[in-house]
Amino acid sequence: MTATETRRTEPVPEGPRVRIDAGELRGLDQGTVHAFRGIPYAQPPVGPLRYRAPQPVARWDGVREATAFSAAAPQNKKYTLIGFREYQPTSEDCLTLNVVTPARPAGVPRPVMVFIHGGAYLMGSSATPLYYGNSLVERGDVVFVSINYRLGALGCLDLTDFATDVRPIDGNLALRDQVAALEWVQRNIAAFGGDPGNVTVFGESAGGNAVTTLLATPSAHGLFHRAIAQSSAPELTVDAAVARGRGKRVVEILGGPEAIDTATPEELGRAGNQLMGELNREQSGVVPYGPVVDGALLPEDPEVAIAAGRGADVPLIIGTNRTEATLFTKMPGMGKPSADRVAHSLGVELAAADALGAAYPGYPSVASLNRIVGDMMFWAPSLRIAQAHSRHAPTYFYRYDFAPKVLDVLGYGATHATELMAVFGVYHGVTGWVVGALGDRRVAMRVSDGMQRDWITFARTGRPAGEWPQYNGTSRATLVIDDRNSIVYDPSAEVRRAWDAFEAARR
């Protein structure tokens, strides 16, 4: 018998098992952690369930393998890269989540951290290696959950005007999916050693928008107890009339209502891309998808609901990155920003954009225009959410300024999504050695250690570690995260006042 044949006859180690409400799961033993992947939290939304709210999972017999990620939601293939020339499969059957938990038994129930990925509601997957969560679990003794949800036309397009008795259609499907995933956590996370009474929901970009939207979603209240919104884009949440108009236009592009059921995900994606092109000819930077203020699942605009005290009164961390927009303006085909293009993005005449730009040093330099675009999408609306929420619950605001030298050399700085590398601890791995090529790996690891400590402590206790004063509309205390953290009161005050005046004039 050869050595190879000997190896083939050795028994495969038994993976960890967990019994949940739908049946038994077998996961992966990764040494210090156990991972359970591709767990369905709702029935596959296919066939007659394509445009319906998520439905309960059917029970299964025996042991279900939970050792591999399931398909990502339908999207362009280029957005599903998960390794060298390796792409995550996509399918409408995508309503799954993943759980990572410490391998050692829990003495007491552990805090739970539920991550919602970003991607403009057009792209993204919980299978992205950045989002594995092992580092948070190992460092924080927490249970980590990451979710998939429907994207694009299948998750965010409002087609309710085309509902019939034969073909019922529900709206706000991506938001409904997120609520269903949080309900699954409440029912099942104790089986993984997690505490259903201590759940933190956190997300970045569109995932951050999901967090600020969930704060104002009544059916989500009580499903989570702390919230972290990283680079939330609050204005992705849209008015019902606007959403219905976009839905009607996509149906026109498809050729009529009969195509709603027969269109493939690829055809729906192309129709959505055409809609996005049309919208951007009217106003730059418009993303056609997002949660809808439908008067039912989401009764009112989150900013309005939060300001009025009708949001979830849970502790909140919210913040943005210093140079958010450089990621977008450096994308192929985007070109350098100009004052005219910024005015187009703002939906105003050039004179109004110039009045706002006067608060930015060097306007209309490329750096100042990039800053305006980033502030428009992320910083200014996040400040409004922070101010509104701080009147009703503990709120902590941050600005992420840290950029490894390699990002500065490339002209990105602390751009959009770069804080994720710190939150998920990747600077301690191979990425850290790449960063270290220019000599700042230890600094990057220190920044990462600090963010993880704050995020984990917040998930455990409802307040960050260390000295981080609560945000309010008077002091506006902000944690500036850099190679050395600092507390700054009302940073960029002149710019903030300019945005306040701009918004007041626009409304």
VOGU-3710 file (C-alpha; in Angstrom, 3 decimals, decimal comma):
1> mtatetrrte> 0,000/0,000/0,000  1,402/3,384/-0,992  1,565/6,419/1,255  -1,119/8,049/-0,861  -3,415/5,055/-0,448  -2,778/5,122/3,294  -3,864/8,756/3,482  -7,034/7,969/1,560  -8,104/5,352/4,080  -7,655/7,624/7,085
11> pvpegprvri> -10,970/8,805/8,557  -12,011/12,379/7,872  -12,217/14,368/11,151  -15,796/14,934/12,242  -16,784/18,579/12,080  -18,632/20,378/14,883  -22,380/19,856/14,991  -25,154/22,218/15,998  -28,913/21,674/16,062  -31,046/24,661/15,049
21> dagelrgldq> -34,796/25,020/14,504  -34,699/23,568/10,971  -32,385/20,629/11,665  -28,811/19,618/12,416  -25,730/21,261/10,882  -22,145/20,062/10,505  -19,538/22,816/10,182  -15,781/23,276/9,925  -13,266/22,843/12,711  -10,688/25,582/12,033
31> gtvhafrgip> -8,737/25,044/15,232  -9,476/28,050/17,419  -12,875/28,635/15,796  -15,764/26,674/14,349  -17,332/27,947/11,118  -20,780/27,099/9,782  -21,358/28,314/6,233  -24,237/28,547/3,797  -27,018/28,166/6,376  -30,428/28,987/4,868
41> yaqppvgplr> -32,448/31,519/6,851  -35,341/31,532/4,366  -36,625/29,443/1,497  -34,927/29,988/-1,868  -36,691/33,028/-3,440  -37,229/31,344/-6,794  -40,237/30,652/-9,008  -43,385/32,028/-7,361  -41,252/33,334/-4,441  -39,049/35,526/-6,677
51> yrapqpvarw> -40,645/38,833/-5,622  -42,016/37,709/-2,284  -41,013/38,369/1,291  -38,672/35,696/2,709  -40,527/32,538/3,735  -39,639/30,125/6,579  -37,091/27,412/5,841  -38,403/23,878/5,435  -37,008/21,447/8,002  -34,523/18,830/6,834
61> dgvreatafs> -33,764/15,316/8,012  -30,304/14,099/8,901  -27,234/16,331/9,054  -26,872/19,238/6,637  -23,318/20,089/5,608  -22,474/23,698/6,478  -18,871/23,648/5,293  -19,014/25,824/2,152  -20,328/29,263/1,323  -23,496/29,307/-0,732
71> aaapqnkkyt> -24,062/31,325/-3,884  -23,939/35,100/-3,845  -26,950/37,099/-4,967  -27,112/37,627/-8,761  -24,698/40,365/-9,877  -21,981/41,037/-12,418  -19,373/38,271/-12,244  -16,494/40,742/-11,821  -17,849/41,707/-8,399  -17,672/38,138/-7,047
81> ligfreyqpt> -13,901/37,650/-7,098  -12,875/35,730/-3,971  -9,384/34,554/-4,927  -6,901/34,406/-7,766  -9,106/33,818/-10,816  -11,737/32,397/-8,483  -15,276/33,713/-8,482  -18,176/33,005/-6,166  -21,119/31,423/-8,027  -24,326/33,468/-8,097
91> sedcltlnvv> -27,921/32,337/-7,859  -31,343/33,580/-6,880  -31,092/30,886/-4,197  -28,936/33,128/-2,003  -30,719/33,694/1,316  -28,080/32,197/3,551  -25,818/33,249/6,395  -22,619/32,111/8,076  -21,681/31,749/11,736  -18,196/31,717/13,286
101> tparpagvpr> -17,852/30,915/16,977  -14,947/30,155/19,327  -14,098/26,458/19,434  -13,947/26,421/23,219  -17,285/26,073/25,024  -18,931/29,256/26,259  -19,041/29,761/30,024  -21,735/32,373/29,510  -23,573/33,387/26,319  -21,315/35,420/24,055
111> pvmvfihgga> -22,044/38,790/22,383  -23,184/38,447/18,776  -21,939/40,619/15,897  -24,010/40,498/12,693  -22,282/41,970/9,627  -24,126/43,328/6,560  -21,861/43,718/3,532  -21,831/46,778/1,298  -21,776/47,214/-2,454  -24,348/49,898/-3,355
121> ylmgssatpl> -27,087/47,230/-3,205  -25,667/46,069/-6,537  -22,825/43,778/-5,526  -21,218/41,955/-2,646  -21,188/38,631/-0,850  -20,641/37,246/2,626  -18,086/34,883/1,031  -15,624/37,741/0,457  -12,489/36,644/2,360  -12,236/40,047/4,062
131> yygnslverg> -15,530/39,301/5,835  -14,687/35,906/7,335  -14,712/37,338/10,860  -12,266/34,871/12,433  -10,069/37,611/13,848  -12,972/39,295/15,666  -14,080/35,943/17,079  -10,617/34,939/18,252  -9,822/38,302/19,760  -13,195/39,193/21,230
141> dvvfvsinyr> -14,746/35,893/22,305  -17,833/36,806/20,272  -20,089/34,987/17,830  -19,881/36,430/14,311  -22,647/36,226/11,711  -22,466/37,404/8,088  -25,455/37,428/5,750  -26,407/37,446/2,093  -29,466/39,333/0,928  -31,097/40,014/-2,428
151> lgalgcldlt> -29,468/42,754/-4,511  -30,284/44,936/-7,487  -33,577/44,478/-9,278  -34,351/41,294/-7,338  -33,828/42,931/-3,960  -34,463/46,649/-4,223  -36,596/47,380/-7,268  -40,149/48,448/-6,390  -42,455/46,486/-8,703  -45,506/46,540/-6,432
161> dfatdvrpid> -47,535/48,492/-9,021  -47,445/45,344/-11,161  -48,800/42,987/-8,500  -51,901/40,964/-9,377  -53,990/38,330/-7,629  -52,134/35,738/-9,668  -48,718/37,349/-9,175  -48,415/38,988/-5,741  -45,338/41,173/-5,331  -43,811/42,415/-2,099
171> gnlalrdqva> -41,544/45,437/-1,878  -38,405/46,221/0,080  -37,101/42,688/-0,330  -33,473/43,373/0,631  -34,629/45,034/3,843  -37,078/42,192/4,512  -34,233/39,710/4,008  -32,094/41,533/6,574  -34,937/41,504/9,103  -35,500/37,783/8,446
181> alewvqrnia> -31,802/37,090/9,052  -31,963/38,957/12,377  -35,065/36,953/13,314  -33,093/33,772/12,551  -30,374/34,998/14,904  -32,928/35,483/17,679  -34,245/31,938/17,238  -30,985/30,095/16,743  -27,857/31,887/17,903  -28,018/30,424/21,412
191> afggdpgnvt> -27,237/27,025/19,848  -23,869/28,486/18,804  -23,155/29,931/22,250  -24,403/33,407/21,349  -26,581/35,716/23,431  -29,799/36,661/21,581  -30,198/39,481/24,099  -26,900/41,092/23,057  -26,779/41,452/19,279  -24,806/44,157/17,476
201> vfgesaggna> -25,635/44,799/13,830  -22,860/46,441/11,845  -22,193/47,184/8,208  -20,254/49,337/5,772  -21,383/51,538/2,851  -24,694/50,046/1,669  -24,380/47,805/4,722  -24,032/50,962/6,812  -27,129/52,320/5,103  -28,865/49,069/6,039
211> vttllatpsa> -27,926/49,701/9,678  -29,265/53,263/9,756  -32,384/52,069/7,932  -32,930/49,184/10,372  -32,877/51,741/13,183  -36,094/53,126/11,675  -37,688/49,771/10,747  -40,277/48,896/13,436  -40,231/45,154/12,716  -36,465/45,116/13,392
221> hglfhraiaq> -36,761/46,747/16,803  -35,792/44,325/19,545  -33,826/42,133/17,116  -30,562/43,989/17,844  -29,255/45,948/20,803  -26,314/47,968/19,463  -25,524/49,294/15,985  -22,391/50,324/14,078  -22,735/52,199/10,768  -19,440/52,477/8,870
231> ssapeltvda> -19,537/54,952/5,971  -23,302/54,782/5,814  -24,870/56,345/2,735  -28,205/57,389/4,295  -29,517/58,900/1,074  -29,565/55,500/-0,642  -32,915/55,114/1,128  -35,468/56,497/-1,336  -38,994/57,872/-1,468  -41,770/55,491/-2,515
241> avargrgkrv> -42,844/57,536/-5,548  -39,258/57,683/-6,816  -38,826/53,935/-6,304  -42,076/53,112/-8,125  -41,022/55,301/-11,032  -37,730/53,460/-11,310  -39,544/50,130/-11,183  -41,856/51,188/-14,011  -38,920/52,282/-16,131  -37,139/48,926/-15,727
251> veilggpeai> -40,334/47,121/-16,724  -40,494/49,323/-19,839  -36,884/48,450/-20,665  -37,670/44,744/-20,245  -40,576/45,036/-22,671  -43,591/44,991/-20,372  -45,045/43,381/-17,228  -45,037/39,900/-18,730  -41,230/39,955/-18,518  -41,214/40,360/-14,726
261> dtatpeelgr> -41,373/36,623/-14,164  -39,549/35,411/-17,266  -36,554/37,761/-17,273  -33,296/36,133/-16,266  -31,153/37,730/-13,545  -28,764/38,815/-16,306  -31,578/40,553/-18,208  -32,751/42,274/-15,047  -29,183/43,379/-14,381  -28,813/44,873/-17,850
271> agnqlmgeln> -32,113/46,707/-17,502  -30,971/48,090/-14,151  -27,683/49,225/-15,680  -29,567/51,050/-18,417  -31,737/52,746/-15,801  -28,640/53,790/-13,854  -27,148/55,304/-16,998  -30,315/57,287/-17,654  -30,478/58,553/-14,079  -26,845/59,620/-14,116
281> reqsgvvpyg> -27,368/61,700/-17,221  -29,816/63,708/-15,107  -27,715/63,760/-11,903  -24,299/62,183/-11,426  -23,691/59,481/-8,867  -27,248/58,159/-8,590  -27,551/54,507/-7,551  -30,984/53,193/-8,552  -31,426/50,748/-5,676  -31,923/51,012/-1,944
291> pvvdgallpe> -34,520/50,619/0,817  -37,833/52,304/0,099  -39,833/54,521/2,446  -42,971/52,551/1,661  -45,161/53,623/4,599  -45,404/50,030/5,799  -42,182/48,108/6,471  -40,301/51,429/6,516  -42,934/53,995/7,536  -40,816/57,145/7,154
301> dpevaiaagr> -37,416/58,439/6,220  -34,899/57,105/8,776  -33,522/60,559/9,531  -37,019/61,829/10,307  -37,927/58,772/12,387  -34,688/58,879/14,377  -34,966/62,620/15,049  -38,528/62,155/16,308  -37,537/59,350/18,675  -39,287/56,665/16,665
311> gadvpliigt> -36,063/54,818/15,861  -34,543/52,009/17,878  -33,027/53,647/20,962  -29,886/51,510/20,950  -26,275/52,683/21,356  -24,774/53,658/17,993  -21,279/54,066/16,566  -21,312/55,929/13,266  -18,574/57,522/11,194  -16,871/57,960/7,843
321> nrteatlftk> -13,421/57,971/6,248  -11,479/61,157/5,582  -11,128/60,783/1,794  -14,100/58,585/0,941  -14,495/59,564/-2,701  -11,010/58,950/-4,064  -11,914/55,278/-4,494  -14,701/56,245/-6,897  -13,064/59,109/-8,762  -10,044/56,923/-9,545
331> mpgmgkpsad> -12,152/54,147/-11,033  -11,536/53,509/-14,753  -13,671/55,766/-16,909  -14,578/58,168/-14,120  -12,093/60,930/-14,923  -11,085/63,782/-12,648  -13,901/65,590/-10,857  -14,722/69,135/-11,945  -16,820/71,894/-10,398  -19,457/71,334/-13,084
341> rvahslgvel> -19,609/67,579/-12,394  -19,829/68,156/-8,652  -22,710/70,592/-9,175  -24,372/67,934/-11,345  -23,922/65,378/-8,567  -25,412/67,796/-6,056  -28,332/68,523/-8,392  -27,774/72,294/-8,208  -26,526/75,153/-10,347  -22,799/75,845/-10,395
351> aaadalgaay> -23,222/78,977/-8,275  -24,737/76,961/-5,417  -21,913/74,423/-5,632  -19,372/77,251/-5,599  -20,976/78,706/-2,472  -20,591/75,350/-0,727  -17,086/74,895/-2,126  -15,952/78,158/-0,574  -15,734/76,307/2,751  -13,164/73,898/1,301
361> pgypsvasln> -9,539/75,052/1,195  -8,169/75,113/-2,337  -11,546/74,863/-4,075  -11,906/73,920/-6,936  -8,773/71,760/-6,727  -9,161/68,021/-7,378  -8,575/67,280/-3,687  -11,307/69,685/-2,583  -13,766/68,377/-5,175  -13,093/64,791/-4,059
371> rivgdmmfwa> -13,711/65,872/-0,494  -17,045/67,486/-1,423  -18,230/64,328/-3,205  -17,288/62,139/-0,249  -18,887/64,503/2,244  -22,053/64,643/0,146  -22,443/60,864/0,025  -21,259/59,905/3,505  -20,053/62,497/6,025  -22,768/65,170/5,954
381> pslriaqahs> -25,757/62,771/6,093  -24,016/60,624/8,730  -23,537/63,723/10,873  -27,267/64,406/10,647  -28,057/60,831/11,691  -25,605/61,116/14,599  -27,087/64,381/15,806  -30,641/63,025/15,550  -29,836/59,737/17,299  -27,785/61,379/20,051
391> rhaptyfyry> -30,948/63,020/21,392  -32,387/59,597/22,214  -29,543/57,116/22,771  -25,768/57,018/23,326  -24,010/57,899/20,082  -20,304/57,827/19,182  -18,892/59,463/16,048  -15,551/58,705/14,396  -13,483/59,815/11,418  -11,035/57,290/9,983
401> dfapkvldvl> -7,909/59,143/8,862  -5,378/56,316/8,753  -3,884/55,462/5,382  -0,903/53,158/4,918  1,854/54,844/2,925  1,066/52,694/-0,095  -2,439/54,214/-0,304  -1,039/57,720/0,080  1,505/57,067/-2,671  -1,281/55,867/-4,966
411> gygathatel> -3,360/58,955/-4,182  -6,194/57,220/-2,328  -5,525/58,169/1,278  -8,080/56,990/3,836  -10,582/56,193/1,142  -13,890/54,346/1,177  -13,877/50,866/2,759  -10,235/50,960/3,910  -11,297/50,877/7,562  -12,615/47,360/6,935
421> mavfgvyhgv> -9,030/46,096/6,840  -8,575/47,384/10,375  -11,936/46,167/11,687  -11,413/42,644/10,339  -7,782/42,429/11,423  -6,243/41,726/8,034  -3,166/43,845/8,763  -1,987/40,992/10,985  -1,871/38,693/7,955  -0,441/38,795/4,425
431> tgwvvgalgd> -1,955/42,230/3,795  0,111/43,543/6,674  3,320/42,407/4,992  2,299/44,175/1,765  1,602/47,339/3,734  4,865/46,845/5,570  6,805/47,175/2,308  6,806/50,906/2,992  7,551/50,508/6,668  4,254/51,021/8,490
441> rrvamrvsdg> 3,006/47,518/9,218  3,323/47,971/12,982  1,348/51,208/12,807  -1,371/49,492/10,753  -1,571/46,664/13,286  -1,850/49,170/16,131  -4,706/50,961/14,350  -6,401/47,624/13,768  -5,964/46,561/17,392  -7,588/49,792/18,555
451> mqrdwitfar> -10,578/49,539/16,239  -11,170/45,902/17,076  -10,940/46,691/20,780  -13,512/49,499/20,448  -15,886/47,501/18,244  -15,722/44,400/20,443  -16,057/46,331/23,707  -19,013/48,215/22,257  -20,634/44,929/21,229  -20,111/43,586/24,734
461> tgrpagewpq> -21,068/46,641/26,806  -22,735/49,269/24,612  -19,819/51,689/24,869  -16,382/51,684/23,224  -13,146/51,038/25,058  -10,968/53,912/26,204  -11,729/57,615/26,175  -14,374/58,280/23,552  -16,984/60,845/24,659  -20,539/60,561/23,431
471> yngtsratlv> -21,515/62,713/20,464  -24,061/65,493/20,859  -25,119/68,540/18,896  -23,101/70,875/21,115  -19,639/69,387/21,624  -19,698/67,091/18,551  -16,934/64,926/20,026  -15,289/62,859/17,284  -12,711/60,091/17,583  -10,127/60,674/14,846
481> iddrnsivyd> -8,580/57,273/14,112  -5,002/57,521/12,880  -1,521/56,335/13,829  -2,295/58,131/17,094  -5,988/58,505/17,949  -7,334/61,808/19,217  -10,630/63,333/20,299  -11,510/66,406/18,245  -14,526/68,560/19,013  -16,521/69,652/15,961
491> psaevrrawd> -13,812/68,929/13,375  -14,230/70,814/10,091  -16,777/73,088/11,760  -16,825/75,584/8,878  -17,495/72,803/6,375  -20,253/71,384/8,575  -21,944/74,789/8,801  -21,694/75,153/5,021  -23,479/71,844/4,561  -26,156/72,853/7,076
501> afeaarr> -26,768/76,037/5,078  -26,719/74,141/1,780  -29,281/71,602/2,997  -31,504/74,322/4,463  -31,507/76,200/1,150  -32,169/73,024/-0,886  -35,141/72,040/1,259
//
